[in-house]
Amino acid sequence: MSFDLRYNLKHIGDIFIGAVQKTADSAMQCSRGVFLTYDIKQLQCKKQRVSREIGERVSLLVKEGNAEVSRDEVVVELIAKLKGIEQLIADHEAERTTMVNPFKSKKPACECTTTCEEKE
């Protein structure tokens, strides 16, 4: 499509709205990535805390002389909680990796005439 000043002047509002919408979309996508990263960090801290609780409970059971660690209700509950946290981390990381970074996307091919500055 060639450069048409009259068309651009008639539709300047639509062009402006389109540009604002693209900017808002990329800002929202970037903020979603930040929130996902924050959630992943929080879940990793929670995972470490639960892992620590499992270790403390197992060491307590060993000190008491209880060799049946797998039958302890508290340990089973903590392990189930740990598996749930690991699944949430995996889901968040998968969502974050599938997001497209708008600032690293490829530029579309130039559609202007041969006087384009990029072709020189």
LOKE-926393 format. One record per residue (C-alpha): residue number from 0; residue in one letter; x, y, z. Coordinates in nm, 3 decimals. Layout:
BEGIN
+-----+-----+---------+---------+---------+
|   n | res |       x |       y |       z |
+-----+-----+---------+---------+---------+
| NUM |   a |       X |       Y |       Z |
...
+-----+-----+---------+---------+---------+
end
This chain:
BEGIN
+-----+-----+---------+---------+---------+
|   n | res |       x |       y |       z |
+-----+-----+---------+---------+---------+
|   0 |   m |   0.000 |   0.000 |   0.000 |
|   1 |   s |   0.150 |   0.333 |  -0.099 |
|   2 |   f |   0.168 |   0.635 |   0.128 |
|   3 |   d |  -0.164 |   0.824 |   0.117 |
|   4 |   l |  -0.172 |   1.148 |   0.318 |
|   5 |   r |  -0.545 |   1.204 |   0.278 |
|   6 |   y |  -0.630 |   0.854 |   0.403 |
|   7 |   n |  -0.395 |   0.893 |   0.700 |
|   8 |   l |  -0.544 |   1.229 |   0.795 |
|   9 |   k |  -0.899 |   1.093 |   0.777 |
|  10 |   h |  -0.813 |   0.794 |   0.991 |
|  11 |   i |  -0.564 |   0.948 |   1.233 |
|  12 |   g |  -0.790 |   0.864 |   1.528 |
|  13 |   d |  -0.803 |   0.497 |   1.431 |
|  14 |   i |  -0.427 |   0.488 |   1.381 |
|  15 |   f |  -0.372 |   0.651 |   1.721 |
|  16 |   i |  -0.612 |   0.413 |   1.897 |
|  17 |   g |  -0.438 |   0.117 |   1.734 |
|  18 |   a |  -0.099 |   0.237 |   1.855 |
|  19 |   v |  -0.229 |   0.295 |   2.209 |
|  20 |   q |  -0.392 |  -0.048 |   2.213 |
|  21 |   k |  -0.067 |  -0.219 |   2.104 |
|  22 |   t |   0.124 |  -0.033 |   2.375 |
|  23 |   a |  -0.130 |  -0.126 |   2.641 |
|  24 |   d |  -0.129 |  -0.492 |   2.530 |
|  25 |   s |   0.250 |  -0.517 |   2.549 |
|  26 |   a |   0.253 |  -0.345 |   2.891 |
|  27 |   m |  -0.007 |  -0.588 |   3.024 |
|  28 |   q |   0.187 |  -0.884 |   2.886 |
|  29 |   c |   0.510 |  -0.762 |   3.046 |
|  30 |   s |   0.338 |  -0.715 |   3.381 |
|  31 |   r |   0.191 |  -1.066 |   3.356 |
|  32 |   g |   0.542 |  -1.202 |   3.308 |
|  33 |   v |   0.663 |  -1.012 |   3.614 |
|  34 |   f |   0.377 |  -1.143 |   3.827 |
|  35 |   l |   0.442 |  -1.499 |   3.712 |
|  36 |   t |   0.809 |  -1.466 |   3.803 |
|  37 |   y |   0.716 |  -1.327 |   4.145 |
|  38 |   d |   0.471 |  -1.614 |   4.203 |
|  39 |   i |   0.736 |  -1.869 |   4.102 |
|  40 |   k |   0.982 |  -1.721 |   4.352 |
|  41 |   q |   0.720 |  -1.728 |   4.628 |
|  42 |   l |   0.631 |  -2.089 |   4.550 |
|  43 |   q |   0.999 |  -2.187 |   4.555 |
|  44 |   c |   1.033 |  -2.034 |   4.903 |
|  45 |   k |   0.722 |  -2.222 |   5.013 |
|  46 |   k |   0.866 |  -2.543 |   4.865 |
|  47 |   q |   1.187 |  -2.497 |   5.065 |
|  48 |   r |   0.987 |  -2.437 |   5.381 |
|  49 |   v |   0.779 |  -2.754 |   5.331 |
|  50 |   s |   1.094 |  -2.953 |   5.248 |
|  51 |   r |   1.249 |  -2.829 |   5.571 |
|  52 |   e |   0.938 |  -2.934 |   5.765 |
|  53 |   i |   0.958 |  -3.282 |   5.609 |
|  54 |   g |   1.324 |  -3.311 |   5.711 |
|  55 |   e |   1.248 |  -3.197 |   6.065 |
|  56 |   r |   0.961 |  -3.445 |   6.097 |
|  57 |   v |   1.168 |  -3.736 |   5.961 |
|  58 |   s |   1.457 |  -3.657 |   6.196 |
|  59 |   l |   1.212 |  -3.641 |   6.487 |
|  60 |   l |   1.068 |  -3.981 |   6.392 |
|  61 |   v |   1.415 |  -4.132 |   6.363 |
|  62 |   k |   1.512 |  -3.996 |   6.706 |
|  63 |   e |   1.196 |  -4.153 |   6.849 |
|  64 |   g |   1.298 |  -4.485 |   6.694 |
|  65 |   n |   1.008 |  -4.500 |   6.448 |
|  66 |   a |   1.136 |  -4.662 |   6.128 |
|  67 |   e |   0.800 |  -4.642 |   5.948 |
|  68 |   v |   0.838 |  -4.290 |   5.813 |
|  69 |   s |   0.608 |  -4.357 |   5.518 |
|  70 |   r |   0.318 |  -4.439 |   5.751 |
|  71 |   d |   0.333 |  -4.115 |   5.944 |
|  72 |   e |   0.029 |  -3.900 |   5.860 |
|  73 |   v |   0.212 |  -3.570 |   5.898 |
|  74 |   v |   0.490 |  -3.674 |   5.658 |
|  75 |   v |   0.238 |  -3.804 |   5.404 |
|  76 |   e |   0.045 |  -3.476 |   5.424 |
|  77 |   l |   0.362 |  -3.268 |   5.385 |
|  78 |   i |   0.474 |  -3.474 |   5.085 |
|  79 |   a |   0.134 |  -3.425 |   4.918 |
|  80 |   k |   0.162 |  -3.052 |   4.985 |
|  81 |   l |   0.512 |  -3.051 |   4.834 |
|  82 |   k |   0.391 |  -3.227 |   4.519 |
|  83 |   g |   0.112 |  -2.971 |   4.480 |
|  84 |   i |   0.360 |  -2.684 |   4.509 |
|  85 |   e |   0.592 |  -2.845 |   4.254 |
|  86 |   q |   0.300 |  -2.881 |   4.012 |
|  87 |   l |   0.209 |  -2.513 |   4.056 |
|  88 |   i |   0.569 |  -2.412 |   3.989 |
|  89 |   a |   0.577 |  -2.625 |   3.674 |
|  90 |   d |   0.248 |  -2.473 |   3.553 |
|  91 |   h |   0.367 |  -2.117 |   3.614 |
|  92 |   e |   0.701 |  -2.180 |   3.443 |
|  93 |   a |   0.527 |  -2.338 |   3.143 |
|  94 |   e |   0.295 |  -2.038 |   3.113 |
|  95 |   r |   0.587 |  -1.797 |   3.142 |
|  96 |   t |   0.792 |  -1.974 |   2.874 |
|  97 |   t |   0.501 |  -1.978 |   2.629 |
|  98 |   m |   0.456 |  -1.603 |   2.658 |
|  99 |   v |   0.595 |  -1.408 |   2.364 |
| 100 |   n |   0.820 |  -1.117 |   2.448 |
| 101 |   p |   0.682 |  -0.824 |   2.243 |
| 102 |   f |   1.020 |  -0.651 |   2.247 |
| 103 |   k |   1.204 |  -0.946 |   2.094 |
| 104 |   s |   0.958 |  -1.029 |   1.819 |
| 105 |   k |   1.071 |  -1.007 |   1.459 |
| 106 |   k |   0.994 |  -0.696 |   1.259 |
| 107 |   p |   0.758 |  -0.746 |   0.967 |
| 108 |   a |   0.899 |  -0.701 |   0.620 |
| 109 |   c |   0.901 |  -0.346 |   0.489 |
| 110 |   e |   0.608 |  -0.281 |   0.256 |
| 111 |   c |   0.714 |   0.061 |   0.130 |
| 112 |   t |   0.852 |   0.154 |  -0.208 |
| 113 |   t |   1.216 |   0.133 |  -0.318 |
| 114 |   t |   1.296 |   0.466 |  -0.153 |
| 115 |   c |   1.283 |   0.303 |   0.189 |
| 116 |   e |   1.561 |   0.404 |   0.426 |
| 117 |   e |   1.604 |   0.044 |   0.551 |
| 118 |   k |   1.690 |  -0.083 |   0.202 |
| 119 |   e |   1.976 |   0.161 |   0.155 |
+-----+-----+---------+---------+---------+
end
